[in-house]
Amino acid sequence: MRFALDEYANLNSPIHRWHPQYKLIGLFALMFAYAMVEDLRLLPVILTLTAILYLLSRLPLSFLLTRLRYPGIFLIGIVAVLPFFSGQTILWEWGIITLRQEGLLAVVLIVCRFLAIFITGLVLFGSGSFLNLIKAMRSLGLSPILADMMLLSYRYLFELGYQLNTMQRATRLRGFKPTQLSWRNLQVYAALAGSLLVRSYQQSQEIYKAMQLRGYGTSIKSINSKPSLDVYSLTALIITLAIVAGLIGLEFFLF
């Protein structure tokens, strides 16, 4: 199981050289603009912008494809259902199966916006260390408690993944066949899930006690520092915000 989002944080690309605070503001604004797009004529624009952004980040294509696997299941579910049940204009009909125009257009809009937002978010988290990104969020006003929860959750996802792999390997060594669908297998999966939940809870208690022994919670220092002046990052932010304003303006103009 692979959870690492920042395994390519040390690459040298225009996106990697962007200061985390400026990058956070710019790419979040860009994702917000993508979410506002309703006109189908703007879909090629946002997909082109997304492709250019990903190319500038120099992240490998395998990095995208690996992390698109599970969200792809969600997309397949939408594509398989929405075009046949949403809308009134019938494009094609065969028996009880009816392809509707409104549903098909909605699928195109949803899939394109989802891909644009997902890839932009992947570039945001993949073009720098997760710790620096959390520090940037803290400096922009994120609650210290939420920042700590995000860091701990990200850190111990790896540990939970390791424990799950160990438990699955142990069940296979004892003759468990995961490909068979039976009541016995469902019971085994339920036991695995329950054991993992109990272990994660116990581990969280131990971690919290260890943090308290080291003084966690006694004092919280504010790090709401302003980003240092960086001409390159500031210029990149201005360009990104100009693109965001242009997309929003085109959306209202075309609408």
KEBA-641021 format. One record per residue (C-alpha): residue in one letter; x, y, z. Coordinates in steps of 0.2 Angstrom, whole numbers, plus 2048, in hexadecimal, padded with zeros to 3 digits. Each point is the difference from the previous one (the first is absolute). Layout:
! KEBA-641021
+----+-----+-----+-----+
! aa !  xx !  yy !  zz !
+----+-----+-----+-----+
!  a !   X !   Y !   Z !
...
+----+-----+-----+-----+
This chain:
! KEBA-641021
+----+-----+-----+-----+
! aa !  xx !  yy !  zz !
+----+-----+-----+-----+
!  m ! 800 ! 800 ! 800 !
!  r ! 807 ! 811 ! 7FB !
!  f ! 7FA ! 810 ! 809 !
!  a ! 80F ! 80B ! 7FD !
!  l ! 7FB ! 810 ! 7F7 !
!  d ! 811 ! 809 ! 802 !
!  e ! 80C ! 7F2 ! 7FA !
!  y ! 804 ! 80C ! 7F1 !
!  a ! 802 ! 810 ! 80B !
!  n ! 813 ! 802 ! 7FC !
!  l ! 7FD ! 802 ! 7EE !
!  n ! 806 ! 810 ! 7F8 !
!  s ! 7F1 ! 808 ! 7F6 !
!  p ! 7F8 ! 811 ! 7FF !
!  i ! 7F2 ! 7F9 ! 80B !
!  h ! 80C ! 7F9 ! 80D !
!  r ! 809 ! 811 ! 801 !
!  w ! 7F0 ! 809 ! 804 !
!  h ! 7FF ! 805 ! 812 !
!  p ! 7F3 ! 7F5 ! 80A !
!  q ! 7F6 ! 80E ! 806 !
!  y ! 7FE ! 808 ! 7EF !
!  k ! 7FD ! 7F0 ! 7F8 !
!  l ! 7F3 ! 7FB ! 80C !
!  i ! 7F6 ! 810 ! 7FD !
!  g ! 802 ! 7FF ! 7ED !
!  l ! 7FC ! 7EE ! 7FD !
!  f ! 7F1 ! 800 ! 80C !
!  a ! 7F9 ! 80F ! 7F7 !
!  l ! 803 ! 7F7 ! 7F0 !
!  m ! 7F6 ! 7F0 ! 806 !
!  f ! 7F2 ! 80C ! 806 !
!  a ! 7FF ! 807 ! 7EE !
!  y ! 800 ! 7EF ! 7F9 !
!  a ! 7F1 ! 7FB ! 80C !
!  m ! 7F6 ! 810 ! 7FA !
!  v ! 801 ! 7FB ! 7ED !
!  e ! 7EF ! 7FB ! 7F9 !
!  d ! 802 ! 804 ! 7EE !
!  l ! 806 ! 7F1 ! 7F6 !
!  r ! 80A ! 80C ! 7F4 !
!  l ! 80C ! 803 ! 80E !
!  l ! 804 ! 7EE ! 803 !
!  p ! 80E ! 7FF ! 7F3 !
!  v ! 807 ! 810 ! 808 !
!  i ! 801 ! 7F9 ! 812 !
!  l ! 807 ! 7EF ! 7FA !
!  t ! 80D ! 809 ! 7F6 !
!  l ! 805 ! 80B ! 80F !
!  t ! 801 ! 7F0 ! 80B !
!  a ! 80B ! 7F7 ! 7F3 !
!  i ! 80C ! 80F ! 7FF !
!  l ! 800 ! 801 ! 813 !
!  y ! 804 ! 7ED ! 802 !
!  l ! 80E ! 801 ! 7F2 !
!  l ! 808 ! 80F ! 809 !
!  s ! 800 ! 7F6 ! 811 !
!  r ! 80A ! 7F2 ! 7F7 !
!  l ! 7F8 ! 7F3 ! 80A !
!  p ! 800 ! 7EF ! 7F7 !
!  l ! 7F0 ! 7FA ! 7F8 !
!  s ! 801 ! 7F0 ! 80B !
!  f ! 7FE ! 80B ! 80F !
!  l ! 7EF ! 806 ! 7F9 !
!  l ! 7FA ! 7EF ! 7F9 !
!  t ! 804 ! 7F7 ! 811 !
!  r ! 7F6 ! 80D ! 80A !
!  l ! 7F2 ! 801 ! 7F3 !
!  r ! 7FB ! 7EE ! 802 !
!  y ! 7F4 ! 801 ! 80F !
!  p ! 7F8 ! 810 ! 7FB !
!  g ! 7FE ! 7F8 ! 7EF !
!  i ! 7F4 ! 7F4 ! 808 !
!  f ! 7F5 ! 80E ! 805 !
!  l ! 800 ! 807 ! 7EE !
!  i ! 7FC ! 7F0 ! 7F9 !
!  g ! 7F0 ! 7FF ! 80B !
!  i ! 7FB ! 811 ! 7FA !
!  v ! 802 ! 7FC ! 7EE !
!  a ! 7F7 ! 7F0 ! 802 !
!  v ! 7F1 ! 807 ! 808 !
!  l ! 7FD ! 813 ! 7FC !
!  p ! 7FE ! 800 ! 7ED !
!  f ! 7F2 ! 7F3 ! 801 !
!  f ! 7F5 ! 807 ! 80D !
!  s ! 803 ! 813 ! 800 !
!  g ! 7F7 ! 80C ! 7F3 !
!  q ! 7F2 ! 7FF ! 7F4 !
!  t ! 808 ! 801 ! 7EE !
!  i ! 802 ! 7EE ! 7FA !
!  l ! 80F ! 7FE ! 7F5 !
!  w ! 800 ! 7ED ! 7FF !
!  e ! 7F4 ! 7F2 ! 806 !
!  w ! 801 ! 7ED ! 800 !
!  g ! 7F3 ! 7F8 ! 80A !
!  i ! 800 ! 806 ! 812 !
!  i ! 811 ! 808 ! 7FD !
!  t ! 7FF ! 813 ! 7FC !
!  l ! 80E ! 80C ! 7FD !
!  r ! 7FB ! 812 ! 804 !
!  q ! 809 ! 80F ! 7FA !
!  e ! 7FF ! 80A ! 811 !
!  g ! 807 ! 7F2 ! 80A !
!  l ! 80E ! 7FE ! 7F3 !
!  l ! 805 ! 812 ! 800 !
!  a ! 7FF ! 800 ! 813 !
!  v ! 80D ! 7F1 ! 800 !
!  v ! 80C ! 80A ! 7F5 !
!  l ! 7FF ! 80F ! 80B !
!  i ! 802 ! 7F6 ! 810 !
!  v ! 80E ! 7F5 ! 7FA !
!  c ! 80A ! 80F ! 7F8 !
!  r ! 7FE ! 80B ! 810 !
!  f ! 805 ! 7F1 ! 80B !
!  l ! 810 ! 7FC ! 7F6 !
!  a ! 805 ! 813 ! 800 !
!  i ! 7FD ! 802 ! 813 !
!  f ! 808 ! 7EF ! 804 !
!  i ! 810 ! 803 ! 7F5 !
!  t ! 802 ! 812 ! 807 !
!  g ! 7FF ! 7F9 ! 812 !
!  l ! 80C ! 7F3 ! 7FC !
!  v ! 80C ! 80C ! 7F9 !
!  l ! 7FE ! 80B ! 810 !
!  f ! 803 ! 7F2 ! 80C !
!  g ! 80D ! 7F7 ! 7F5 !
!  s ! 80B ! 80F ! 7FC !
!  g ! 806 ! 803 ! 812 !
!  s ! 802 ! 7F7 ! 810 !
!  f ! 7F0 ! 7FD ! 80A !
!  l ! 808 ! 808 ! 810 !
!  n ! 804 ! 811 ! 7F6 !
!  l ! 7EE ! 800 ! 7F9 !
!  i ! 7F9 ! 7FE ! 812 !
!  k ! 80B ! 80E ! 806 !
!  a ! 7FA ! 80B ! 7F2 !
!  m ! 7EE ! 7FC ! 805 !
!  r ! 804 ! 805 ! 812 !
!  s ! 808 ! 810 ! 7FB !
!  l ! 7F0 ! 804 ! 7F6 !
!  g ! 7F5 ! 7FD ! 80F !
!  l ! 7FD ! 7EE ! 802 !
!  s ! 7FC ! 7FA ! 812 !
!  p ! 80F ! 7F8 ! 808 !
!  i ! 7F6 ! 7F1 ! 806 !
!  l ! 7FA ! 7FD ! 7EE !
!  a ! 811 ! 801 ! 7FA !
!  d ! 807 ! 7F4 ! 80D !
!  m ! 7F1 ! 7F4 ! 7FB !
!  m ! 804 ! 801 ! 7EE !
!  l ! 813 ! 7FC ! 803 !
!  l ! 7FC ! 7F2 ! 80C !
!  s ! 7F3 ! 7F8 ! 7F4 !
!  y ! 80C ! 801 ! 7F1 !
!  r ! 80E ! 7F9 ! 80A !
!  y ! 7F7 ! 7F1 ! 807 !
!  l ! 7F7 ! 7FB ! 7F0 !
!  f ! 811 ! 7F8 ! 7FC !
!  e ! 800 ! 7F7 ! 810 !
!  l ! 7EE ! 7FA ! 7FE !
!  g ! 804 ! 7FA ! 7EE !
!  y ! 80E ! 7F6 ! 806 !
!  q ! 7F6 ! 7F8 ! 80E !
!  l ! 7F2 ! 7FC ! 7F3 !
!  n ! 80D ! 7F8 ! 7F4 !
!  t ! 807 ! 7F6 ! 80F !
!  m ! 7EF ! 7FA ! 805 !
!  q ! 7FB ! 7FB ! 7EE !
!  r ! 810 ! 7F7 ! 7FE !
!  a ! 7FD ! 7F6 ! 810 !
!  t ! 7EE ! 7FB ! 7FA !
!  r ! 807 ! 7FA ! 7EF !
!  l ! 80D ! 7F5 ! 809 !
!  r ! 7F2 ! 7F8 ! 80A !
!  g ! 7F7 ! 7FB ! 7F0 !
!  f ! 7F5 ! 80F ! 7FD !
!  k ! 7FB ! 802 ! 7EE !
!  p ! 7FA ! 812 ! 7FE !
!  t ! 7FA ! 7FE ! 7EE !
!  q ! 7F1 ! 7F4 ! 806 !
!  l ! 7F0 ! 808 ! 805 !
!  s ! 7F8 ! 7F7 ! 80E !
!  w ! 7F9 ! 804 ! 812 !
!  r ! 810 ! 7FA ! 808 !
!  n ! 80A ! 80C ! 7F6 !
!  l ! 7F5 ! 80E ! 805 !
!  q ! 802 ! 7FB ! 812 !
!  v ! 813 ! 801 ! 7FE !
!  y ! 7FF ! 811 ! 7F8 !
!  a ! 7F5 ! 806 ! 80E !
!  a ! 80D ! 7F9 ! 80D !
!  l ! 80E ! 809 ! 7F6 !
!  a ! 7F7 ! 810 ! 800 !
!  g ! 7FC ! 7FF ! 813 !
!  s ! 811 ! 7FB ! 805 !
!  l ! 808 ! 80F ! 7F5 !
!  l ! 7F3 ! 80C ! 808 !
!  v ! 805 ! 7FA ! 812 !
!  r ! 812 ! 800 ! 7FD !
!  s ! 800 ! 812 ! 7F8 !
!  y ! 7F6 ! 806 ! 80F !
!  q ! 80C ! 7F9 ! 80D !
!  q ! 80F ! 807 ! 7F6 !
!  s ! 7F8 ! 811 ! 800 !
!  q ! 7FE ! 800 ! 813 !
!  e ! 812 ! 7FB ! 801 !
!  i ! 806 ! 80D ! 7F5 !
!  y ! 7F6 ! 80E ! 809 !
!  k ! 807 ! 7FB ! 811 !
!  a ! 811 ! 800 ! 7F8 !
!  m ! 7FD ! 811 ! 7F9 !
!  q ! 7F9 ! 807 ! 811 !
!  l ! 810 ! 7F9 ! 809 !
!  r ! 80A ! 80B ! 7F4 !
!  g ! 7F6 ! 80F ! 804 !
!  y ! 7F3 ! 800 ! 7F2 !
!  g ! 7F1 ! 80C ! 804 !
!  t ! 809 ! 80A ! 80D !
!  s ! 803 ! 80F ! 7F4 !
!  i ! 7FC ! 803 ! 7EE !
!  k ! 80B ! 80D ! 7F7 !
!  s ! 7F8 ! 80A ! 7F2 !
!  i ! 809 ! 7FF ! 7F0 !
!  n ! 7F5 ! 80B ! 7F6 !
!  s ! 80F ! 807 ! 7F7 !
!  k ! 7FF ! 809 ! 7F0 !
!  p ! 809 ! 7F8 ! 7F1 !
!  s ! 810 ! 808 ! 7FB !
!  l ! 801 ! 80A ! 7F1 !
!  d ! 803 ! 7F5 ! 7F1 !
!  v ! 7FE ! 808 ! 7EF !
!  y ! 7FF ! 7F0 ! 7F6 !
!  s ! 7F2 ! 7F9 ! 80C !
!  l ! 7F7 ! 810 ! 800 !
!  t ! 800 ! 801 ! 7ED !
!  a ! 7FA ! 7EF ! 7FF !
!  l ! 7F2 ! 804 ! 80C !
!  i ! 7FB ! 80F ! 7F6 !
!  i ! 7FF ! 7F6 ! 7F0 !
!  t ! 7F6 ! 7F2 ! 808 !
!  l ! 7F4 ! 80D ! 808 !
!  a ! 7FE ! 808 ! 7EF !
!  i ! 7FC ! 7EF ! 7F8 !
!  v ! 7F3 ! 7FD ! 80E !
!  a ! 7F8 ! 811 ! 7FD !
!  g ! 800 ! 7FD ! 7ED !
!  l ! 7F7 ! 7EF ! 802 !
!  i ! 7F3 ! 807 ! 80C !
!  g ! 7FD ! 80F ! 7F4 !
!  l ! 7FE ! 7F5 ! 7F1 !
!  e ! 7F4 ! 7F5 ! 80A !
!  f ! 7F5 ! 80F ! 804 !
!  f ! 802 ! 807 ! 7EF !
!  l ! 7FB ! 7F0 ! 7F7 !
!  f ! 7F2 ! 7FC ! 80C !
+----+-----+-----+-----+
